[in-house]
């Protein structure tokens, strides 16, 4: 996959992406998401650039105050 892929096109900022291989030729990208207070979200992308999770702007994994 050599072309950029949008894993989250939602309003607000998404930043600090981290990617890891998914073991099937694709990646899982996790990122901080400005849509909610202290949110962390992720998206899985296959080796052709298709989003695999039914969440076009990523799945919010955590949202709320830390600590």
C-alpha positions as CSV (number, residue, x, y, z in Angstrom):
1,X,0.0,0.0,0.0
2,X,1.7,3.2,-1.1
3,X,-1.1,5.7,-1.3
4,X,-2.3,7.6,1.7
5,X,-5.5,6.3,3.4
6,X,-7.8,8.4,5.6
7,X,-8.6,6.5,8.7
8,X,-10.6,9.3,10.3
9,X,-12.1,12.2,8.4
10,X,-14.1,13.6,11.4
11,X,-14.1,17.2,12.5
12,X,-11.7,18.2,15.2
13,X,-8.1,17.1,15.4
14,X,-6.7,13.6,15.3
15,X,-3.1,13.3,16.3
16,X,-0.2,11.1,17.5
17,X,-1.0,8.1,15.3
18,X,0.6,4.7,16.0
19,X,0.5,1.8,13.7
20,X,1.1,-1.9,14.2
21,X,0.9,-4.9,11.9
22,X,-2.4,-6.9,12.2
23,X,-0.8,-10.2,11.2
24,X,-2.9,-10.4,8.0
25,X,-1.0,-8.0,5.8
26,X,-2.7,-4.9,7.1
27,X,-2.3,-2.5,10.0
28,X,-4.2,-1.2,13.0
29,X,-3.8,2.6,13.5
30,X,-4.5,4.1,16.9
31,X,-4.7,7.8,17.5
32,X,-5.8,10.5,19.9
33,X,-9.1,11.9,18.7
34,X,-10.4,15.5,19.4
35,X,-14.1,14.5,18.9
36,X,-14.4,13.7,22.6
37,X,-12.6,14.6,25.8
38,X,-9.4,12.6,26.0
39,X,-10.6,10.1,23.4
40,X,-8.4,7.4,21.9
41,X,-9.6,5.7,18.7
42,X,-8.4,3.1,16.2
43,X,-9.0,1.8,12.7
44,X,-7.9,-1.4,10.9
45,X,-6.8,-1.1,7.3
46,X,-6.1,-4.0,4.9
47,X,-3.2,-4.2,2.5
48,X,-5.3,-2.6,-0.3
49,X,-6.2,0.4,1.8
50,X,-9.7,-0.6,2.6
51,X,-11.1,0.2,6.1
52,X,-12.0,-3.1,7.8
53,X,-14.0,-1.9,10.8
54,X,-17.5,-0.7,10.3
55,X,-16.5,2.8,11.6
56,X,-15.5,5.2,8.8
57,X,-13.9,7.6,11.4
58,X,-12.4,4.9,13.6
59,X,-13.7,3.2,16.7
60,X,-13.5,5.2,19.9
61,X,-11.8,2.9,22.4
62,X,-11.7,5.2,25.4
63,X,-13.3,8.6,26.2
64,X,-13.2,10.5,29.4
65,X,-11.0,11.7,32.2
66,X,-7.8,9.8,32.8
67,X,-6.7,8.8,36.3
